[in-house]
Amino acid sequence: MTTTLREFSRNLARHRKAAASGHEVLVRDASGGVYVFKRVDPERKTMADLVGHLTGSVKTGRKIKTLAGYGRA
């Protein structure tokens, strides 16, 4: 699907729906440049990726054993 920049901005919802269904929308500007508007699927993240920065910051109530006091830091 090819459109102009002005038409693209006027009918953004229609072009977004076309991109979501898998079509590429080519947008041409006045200077002759062509831009491609298409949907890119986000990469799947695991639970470890999503909450990995929280490791160790949640207090569980259990005492964490350390080797402090045995000559080791």
Biopython code that builds the backbone (N, CA, C, O; Angstrom):
import numpy as np
from Bio.PDB.StructureBuilder import StructureBuilder

atoms = [
    (1, "MET", "N", (0.848, -1.155, 0.000)),
    (1, "MET", "CA", (0.000, 0.000, 0.000)),
    (1, "MET", "C", (0.909, 1.238, 0.000)),
    (1, "MET", "O", (1.822, 1.329, 0.821)),
    (2, "THR", "N", (0.675, 2.165, -0.888)),
    (2, "THR", "CA", (1.469, 3.381, -0.995)),
    (2, "THR", "C", (0.571, 4.581, -0.736)),
    (2, "THR", "O", (-0.564, 4.631, -1.210)),
    (3, "THR", "N", (1.081, 5.540, 0.011)),
    (3, "THR", "CA", (0.309, 6.727, 0.339)),
    (3, "THR", "C", (1.236, 7.926, 0.499)),
    (3, "THR", "O", (2.457, 7.779, 0.561)),
    (4, "THR", "N", (0.647, 9.100, 0.565)),
    (4, "THR", "CA", (1.425, 10.313, 0.807)),
    (4, "THR", "C", (1.476, 10.574, 2.303)),
    (4, "THR", "O", (0.717, 9.993, 3.079)),
    (5, "LEU", "N", (2.371, 11.446, 2.686)),
    (5, "LEU", "CA", (2.533, 11.757, 4.110)),
    (5, "LEU", "C", (1.274, 12.404, 4.681)),
    (5, "LEU", "O", (0.864, 12.104, 5.803)),
    (6, "ARG", "N", (0.674, 13.285, 3.905)),
    (6, "ARG", "CA", (-0.545, 13.956, 4.363)),
    (6, "ARG", "C", (-1.695, 12.965, 4.539)),
    (6, "ARG", "O", (-2.406, 12.998, 5.543)),
    (7, "GLU", "N", (-1.868, 12.090, 3.555)),
    (7, "GLU", "CA", (-2.923, 11.078, 3.630)),
    (7, "GLU", "C", (-2.659, 10.100, 4.777)),
    (7, "GLU", "O", (-3.592, 9.640, 5.435)),
    (8, "PHE", "N", (-1.390, 9.786, 5.011)),
    (8, "PHE", "CA", (-1.021, 8.887, 6.106)),
    (8, "PHE", "C", (-1.413, 9.482, 7.454)),
    (8, "PHE", "O", (-1.959, 8.789, 8.313)),
    (9, "SER", "N", (-1.131, 10.779, 7.633)),
    (9, "SER", "CA", (-1.458, 11.401, 8.915)),
    (9, "SER", "C", (-2.969, 11.546, 9.107)),
    (9, "SER", "O", (-3.460, 11.482, 10.234)),
    (10, "ARG", "N", (-3.703, 11.739, 8.016)),
    (10, "ARG", "CA", (-5.159, 11.863, 8.123)),
    (10, "ARG", "C", (-5.826, 10.537, 8.460)),
    (10, "ARG", "O", (-6.794, 10.501, 9.220)),
    (11, "ASN", "N", (-5.314, 9.451, 7.900)),
    (11, "ASN", "CA", (-5.934, 8.136, 8.076)),
    (11, "ASN", "C", (-5.015, 7.178, 8.827)),
    (11, "ASN", "O", (-4.847, 6.025, 8.430)),
    (12, "LEU", "N", (-4.430, 7.660, 9.904)),
    (12, "LEU", "CA", (-3.481, 6.846, 10.658)),
    (12, "LEU", "C", (-4.111, 5.555, 11.180)),
    (12, "LEU", "O", (-3.472, 4.503, 11.144)),
    (13, "ALA", "N", (-5.337, 5.616, 11.656)),
    (13, "ALA", "CA", (-5.988, 4.421, 12.197)),
    (13, "ALA", "C", (-6.135, 3.345, 11.131)),
    (13, "ALA", "O", (-5.916, 2.165, 11.408)),
    (14, "ARG", "N", (-6.505, 3.738, 9.915)),
    (14, "ARG", "CA", (-6.670, 2.777, 8.824)),
    (14, "ARG", "C", (-5.323, 2.167, 8.434)),
    (14, "ARG", "O", (-5.237, 0.966, 8.179)),
    (15, "HIS", "N", (-4.269, 2.992, 8.387)),
    (15, "HIS", "CA", (-2.948, 2.490, 8.030)),
    (15, "HIS", "C", (-2.360, 1.621, 9.139)),
    (15, "HIS", "O", (-1.649, 0.654, 8.861)),
    (16, "ARG", "N", (-2.649, 1.958, 10.371)),
    (16, "ARG", "CA", (-2.194, 1.132, 11.490)),
    (16, "ARG", "C", (-2.855, -0.241, 11.445)),
    (16, "ARG", "O", (-2.211, -1.254, 11.718)),
    (17, "LYS", "N", (-4.135, -0.273, 11.101)),
    (17, "LYS", "CA", (-4.851, -1.543, 10.986)),
    (17, "LYS", "C", (-4.275, -2.384, 9.847)),
    (17, "LYS", "O", (-4.157, -3.603, 9.968)),
    (18, "ALA", "N", (-3.916, -1.726, 8.737)),
    (18, "ALA", "CA", (-3.313, -2.448, 7.610)),
    (18, "ALA", "C", (-1.955, -3.018, 8.006)),
    (18, "ALA", "O", (-1.628, -4.151, 7.651)),
    (19, "ALA", "N", (-1.165, -2.239, 8.739)),
    (19, "ALA", "CA", (0.138, -2.714, 9.191)),
    (19, "ALA", "C", (-0.012, -3.865, 10.181)),
    (19, "ALA", "O", (0.779, -4.808, 10.166)),
    (20, "ALA", "N", (-1.021, -3.787, 11.037)),
    (20, "ALA", "CA", (-1.251, -4.857, 12.017)),
    (20, "ALA", "C", (-1.645, -6.158, 11.336)),
    (20, "ALA", "O", (-1.378, -7.237, 11.864)),
    (21, "SER", "N", (-2.280, -6.069, 10.165)),
    (21, "SER", "CA", (-2.683, -7.285, 9.456)),
    (21, "SER", "C", (-1.561, -7.855, 8.595)),
    (21, "SER", "O", (-1.747, -8.871, 7.926)),
    (22, "GLY", "N", (-0.380, -7.195, 8.609)),
    (22, "GLY", "CA", (0.777, -7.754, 7.921)),
    (22, "GLY", "C", (1.197, -7.023, 6.668)),
    (22, "GLY", "O", (2.182, -7.413, 6.041)),
    (23, "HIS", "N", (0.487, -5.973, 6.276)),
    (23, "HIS", "CA", (0.830, -5.216, 5.074)),
    (23, "HIS", "C", (1.881, -4.160, 5.387)),
    (23, "HIS", "O", (1.941, -3.648, 6.505)),
    (24, "GLU", "N", (2.701, -3.839, 4.408)),
    (24, "GLU", "CA", (3.645, -2.728, 4.534)),
    (24, "GLU", "C", (3.005, -1.494, 3.923)),
    (24, "GLU", "O", (2.430, -1.565, 2.837)),
    (25, "VAL", "N", (3.099, -0.370, 4.610)),
    (25, "VAL", "CA", (2.575, 0.885, 4.100)),
    (25, "VAL", "C", (3.769, 1.750, 3.718)),
    (25, "VAL", "O", (4.580, 2.104, 4.574)),
    (26, "LEU", "N", (3.879, 2.090, 2.439)),
    (26, "LEU", "CA", (4.952, 2.954, 1.966)),
    (26, "LEU", "C", (4.451, 4.389, 1.984)),
    (26, "LEU", "O", (3.436, 4.709, 1.365)),
    (27, "VAL", "N", (5.164, 5.247, 2.693)),
    (27, "VAL", "CA", (4.768, 6.645, 2.834)),
    (27, "VAL", "C", (5.773, 7.499, 2.078)),
    (27, "VAL", "O", (6.970, 7.464, 2.363)),
    (28, "ARG", "N", (5.283, 8.259, 1.121)),
    (28, "ARG", "CA", (6.146, 9.131, 0.314)),
    (28, "ARG", "C", (5.973, 10.565, 0.779)),
    (28, "ARG", "O", (4.850, 11.026, 0.987)),
    (29, "ASP", "N", (7.108, 11.284, 0.945)),
    (29, "ASP", "CA", (7.026, 12.692, 1.318)),
    (29, "ASP", "C", (7.252, 13.568, 0.091)),
    (29, "ASP", "O", (7.490, 13.062, -1.006)),
    (30, "ALA", "N", (7.175, 14.885, 0.282)),
    (30, "ALA", "CA", (7.253, 15.831, -0.834)),
    (30, "ALA", "C", (8.619, 15.831, -1.519)),
    (30, "ALA", "O", (8.709, 16.125, -2.711)),
    (31, "SER", "N", (9.672, 15.510, -0.790)),
    (31, "SER", "CA", (11.013, 15.528, -1.377)),
    (31, "SER", "C", (11.367, 14.215, -2.071)),
    (31, "SER", "O", (12.480, 14.066, -2.577)),
    (32, "GLY", "N", (10.449, 13.275, -2.100)),
    (32, "GLY", "CA", (10.685, 12.011, -2.790)),
    (32, "GLY", "C", (11.159, 10.883, -1.900)),
    (32, "GLY", "O", (11.389, 9.774, -2.384)),
    (33, "GLY", "N", (11.310, 11.135, -0.619)),
    (33, "GLY", "CA", (11.724, 10.083, 0.314)),
    (33, "GLY", "C", (10.608, 9.084, 0.553)),
    (33, "GLY", "O", (9.426, 9.426, 0.506)),
    (34, "VAL", "N", (10.996, 7.855, 0.809)),
    (34, "VAL", "CA", (10.015, 6.798, 1.062)),
    (34, "VAL", "C", (10.294, 6.197, 2.436)),
    (34, "VAL", "O", (11.430, 5.850, 2.756)),
    (35, "TYR", "N", (9.251, 6.083, 3.233)),
    (35, "TYR", "CA", (9.339, 5.498, 4.564)),
    (35, "TYR", "C", (8.444, 4.263, 4.600)),
    (35, "TYR", "O", (7.388, 4.234, 3.968)),
    (36, "VAL", "N", (8.868, 3.256, 5.335)),
    (36, "VAL", "CA", (8.102, 2.014, 5.448)),
    (36, "VAL", "C", (7.468, 1.970, 6.830)),
    (36, "VAL", "O", (8.151, 2.124, 7.843)),
    (37, "PHE", "N", (6.164, 1.760, 6.862)),
    (37, "PHE", "CA", (5.426, 1.632, 8.108)),
    (37, "PHE", "C", (4.891, 0.207, 8.161)),
    (37, "PHE", "O", (4.052, -0.184, 7.350)),
    (38, "LYS", "N", (5.393, -0.571, 9.137)),
    (38, "LYS", "CA", (4.928, -1.945, 9.295)),
    (38, "LYS", "C", (5.020, -2.345, 10.753)),
    (38, "LYS", "O", (5.711, -1.711, 11.551)),
    (39, "ARG", "N", (4.318, -3.395, 11.079)),
    (39, "ARG", "CA", (4.307, -3.884, 12.452)),
    (39, "ARG", "C", (5.506, -4.786, 12.689)),
    (39, "ARG", "O", (5.843, -5.631, 11.860)),
    (40, "VAL", "N", (6.139, -4.592, 13.829)),
    (40, "VAL", "CA", (7.251, -5.442, 14.242)),
    (40, "VAL", "C", (6.831, -6.119, 15.531)),
    (40, "VAL", "O", (6.485, -5.456, 16.509)),
    (41, "ASP", "N", (6.863, -7.428, 15.528)),
    (41, "ASP", "CA", (6.465, -8.167, 16.727)),
    (41, "ASP", "C", (7.524, -8.006, 17.810)),
    (41, "ASP", "O", (8.717, -8.129, 17.532)),
    (42, "PRO", "N", (7.101, -7.732, 19.037)),
    (42, "PRO", "CA", (8.075, -7.600, 20.123)),
    (42, "PRO", "C", (8.688, -8.957, 20.455)),
    (42, "PRO", "O", (8.050, -9.999, 20.301)),
    (43, "GLU", "N", (9.915, -8.921, 20.904)),
    (43, "GLU", "CA", (10.557, -10.174, 21.276)),
    (43, "GLU", "C", (9.977, -10.674, 22.583)),
    (43, "GLU", "O", (9.652, -9.893, 23.476)),
    (44, "ARG", "N", (9.855, -11.968, 22.680)),
    (44, "ARG", "CA", (9.305, -12.579, 23.891)),
    (44, "ARG", "C", (10.348, -12.514, 25.001)),
    (44, "ARG", "O", (11.507, -12.871, 24.791)),
    (45, "LYS", "N", (9.938, -12.060, 26.177)),
    (45, "LYS", "CA", (10.839, -11.995, 27.317)),
    (45, "LYS", "C", (10.423, -13.034, 28.339)),
    (45, "LYS", "O", (9.236, -13.272, 28.556)),
    (46, "THR", "N", (11.405, -13.641, 28.956)),
    (46, "THR", "CA", (11.124, -14.626, 29.996)),
    (46, "THR", "C", (10.853, -13.890, 31.307)),
    (46, "THR", "O", (11.099, -12.690, 31.422)),
    (47, "MET", "N", (10.353, -14.617, 32.271)),
    (47, "MET", "CA", (10.079, -14.020, 33.577)),
    (47, "MET", "C", (11.384, -13.560, 34.226)),
    (47, "MET", "O", (11.398, -12.556, 34.937)),
    (48, "ALA", "N", (12.467, -14.277, 33.991)),
    (48, "ALA", "CA", (13.760, -13.891, 34.552)),
    (48, "ALA", "C", (14.220, -12.553, 33.972)),
    (48, "ALA", "O", (14.814, -11.745, 34.685)),
    (49, "ASP", "N", (13.953, -12.313, 32.689)),
    (49, "ASP", "CA", (14.302, -11.031, 32.089)),
    (49, "ASP", "C", (13.472, -9.891, 32.680)),
    (49, "ASP", "O", (13.980, -8.792, 32.899)),
    (50, "LEU", "N", (12.194, -10.164, 32.935)),
    (50, "LEU", "CA", (11.301, -9.114, 33.420)),
    (50, "LEU", "C", (11.581, -8.709, 34.867)),
    (50, "LEU", "O", (11.494, -7.527, 35.201)),
    (51, "VAL", "N", (11.914, -9.666, 35.724)),
    (51, "VAL", "CA", (12.107, -9.370, 37.147)),
    (51, "VAL", "C", (13.519, -9.644, 37.612)),
    (51, "VAL", "O", (13.763, -9.738, 38.815)),
    (52, "GLY", "N", (14.449, -9.773, 36.692)),
    (52, "GLY", "CA", (15.827, -10.079, 37.047)),
    (52, "GLY", "C", (16.487, -9.009, 37.888)),
    (52, "GLY", "O", (17.350, -9.316, 38.710)),
    (53, "HIS", "N", (16.092, -7.739, 37.698)),
    (53, "HIS", "CA", (16.684, -6.654, 38.468)),
    (53, "HIS", "C", (16.202, -6.650, 39.920)),
    (53, "HIS", "O", (16.766, -5.942, 40.756)),
    (54, "LEU", "N", (15.172, -7.428, 40.224)),
    (54, "LEU", "CA", (14.659, -7.486, 41.592)),
    (54, "LEU", "C", (15.351, -8.543, 42.443)),
    (54, "LEU", "O", (15.059, -8.658, 43.633)),
    (55, "THR", "N", (16.250, -9.307, 41.865)),
    (55, "THR", "CA", (16.913, -10.380, 42.581)),
    (55, "THR", "C", (17.632, -9.848, 43.809)),
    (55, "THR", "O", (18.493, -8.974, 43.710)),
    (56, "GLY", "N", (17.278, -10.372, 44.942)),
    (56, "GLY", "CA", (17.903, -9.961, 46.187)),
    (56, "GLY", "C", (17.243, -8.769, 46.857)),
    (56, "GLY", "O", (17.573, -8.458, 48.001)),
    (57, "SER", "N", (16.326, -8.094, 46.187)),
    (57, "SER", "CA", (15.703, -6.921, 46.795)),
    (57, "SER", "C", (14.405, -7.256, 47.519)),
    (57, "SER", "O", (13.861, -6.416, 48.235)),
    (58, "VAL", "N", (13.915, -8.451, 47.341)),
    (58, "VAL", "CA", (12.675, -8.866, 48.004)),
    (58, "VAL", "C", (13.021, -9.545, 49.315)),
    (58, "VAL", "O", (13.812, -10.488, 49.337)),
    (59, "LYS", "N", (12.439, -9.077, 50.403)),
    (59, "LYS", "CA", (12.667, -9.653, 51.728)),
    (59, "LYS", "C", (11.700, -10.817, 51.929)),
    (59, "LYS", "O", (10.483, -10.633, 51.922)),
    (60, "THR", "N", (12.251, -12.012, 52.107)),
    (60, "THR", "CA", (11.419, -13.199, 52.263)),
    (60, "THR", "C", (11.205, -13.578, 53.722)),
    (60, "THR", "O", (10.367, -14.430, 54.020)),
    (61, "GLY", "N", (11.941, -12.965, 54.626)),
    (61, "GLY", "CA", (11.811, -13.311, 56.031)),
    (61, "GLY", "C", (12.833, -14.344, 56.470)),
    (61, "GLY", "O", (13.035, -14.524, 57.671)),
    (62, "ARG", "N", (13.472, -15.015, 55.559)),
    (62, "ARG", "CA", (14.510, -15.983, 55.901)),
    (62, "ARG", "C", (15.833, -15.266, 56.078)),
    (62, "ARG", "O", (16.130, -14.294, 55.383)),
    (63, "LYS", "N", (16.619, -15.758, 57.017)),
    (63, "LYS", "CA", (17.950, -15.224, 57.223)),
    (63, "LYS", "C", (18.885, -15.799, 56.180)),
    (63, "LYS", "O", (18.871, -17.003, 55.924)),
    (64, "ILE", "N", (19.682, -14.961, 55.587)),
    (64, "ILE", "CA", (20.622, -15.414, 54.575)),
    (64, "ILE", "C", (21.943, -15.729, 55.256)),
    (64, "ILE", "O", (22.507, -14.886, 55.954)),
    (65, "LYS", "N", (22.431, -16.938, 55.053)),
    (65, "LYS", "CA", (23.687, -17.351, 55.685)),
    (65, "LYS", "C", (24.856, -16.708, 54.956)),
    (65, "LYS", "O", (24.876, -16.621, 53.728)),
    (66, "THR", "N", (25.814, -16.266, 55.726)),
    (66, "THR", "CA", (27.041, -15.721, 55.145)),
    (66, "THR", "C", (28.230, -16.394, 55.811)),
    (66, "THR", "O", (28.081, -17.082, 56.821)),
    (67, "LEU", "N", (29.396, -16.195, 55.248)),
    (67, "LEU", "CA", (30.620, -16.726, 55.829)),
    (67, "LEU", "C", (31.358, -15.664, 56.648)),
    (67, "LEU", "O", (32.521, -15.845, 57.007)),
    (68, "ALA", "N", (30.680, -14.567, 56.938)),
    (68, "ALA", "CA", (31.282, -13.531, 57.780)),
    (68, "ALA", "C", (31.514, -14.096, 59.177)),
    (68, "ALA", "O", (30.644, -14.779, 59.717)),
    (69, "GLY", "N", (32.675, -13.822, 59.769)),
    (69, "GLY", "CA", (33.002, -14.334, 61.079)),
    (69, "GLY", "C", (33.846, -15.587, 61.023)),
    (69, "GLY", "O", (34.334, -16.039, 62.059)),
    (70, "TYR", "N", (34.033, -16.155, 59.865)),
    (70, "TYR", "CA", (34.862, -17.335, 59.691)),
    (70, "TYR", "C", (36.145, -17.005, 58.948)),
    (70, "TYR", "O", (36.778, -17.884, 58.364)),
    (71, "GLY", "N", (36.524, -15.730, 58.973)),
    (71, "GLY", "CA", (37.739, -15.319, 58.321)),
    (71, "GLY", "C", (37.557, -15.079, 56.827)),
    (71, "GLY", "O", (38.528, -14.860, 56.102)),
    (72, "ARG", "N", (36.334, -15.119, 56.381)),
    (72, "ARG", "CA", (36.021, -14.846, 54.962)),
    (72, "ARG", "C", (35.030, -13.699, 54.906)),
    (72, "ARG", "O", (34.162, -13.552, 55.766)),
    (73, "ALA", "N", (35.183, -12.913, 53.896)),
    (73, "ALA", "CA", (34.293, -11.744, 53.785)),
    (73, "ALA", "C", (33.072, -12.040, 52.994)),
    (73, "ALA", "O", (32.228, -11.164, 52.811)),
]
sb = StructureBuilder()
sb.init_structure("model")
sb.init_model(0)
sb.init_chain("A")
sb.init_seg("    ")
for serial, (resi, resn, name, xyz) in enumerate(atoms, 1):
    if name == "N":
        sb.init_residue(resn, " ", resi, " ")
    sb.init_atom(name, np.array(xyz, "f"), 0.0, 1.0, " ", f" {name:<3s}", serial, name[0])
structure = sb.get_structure()
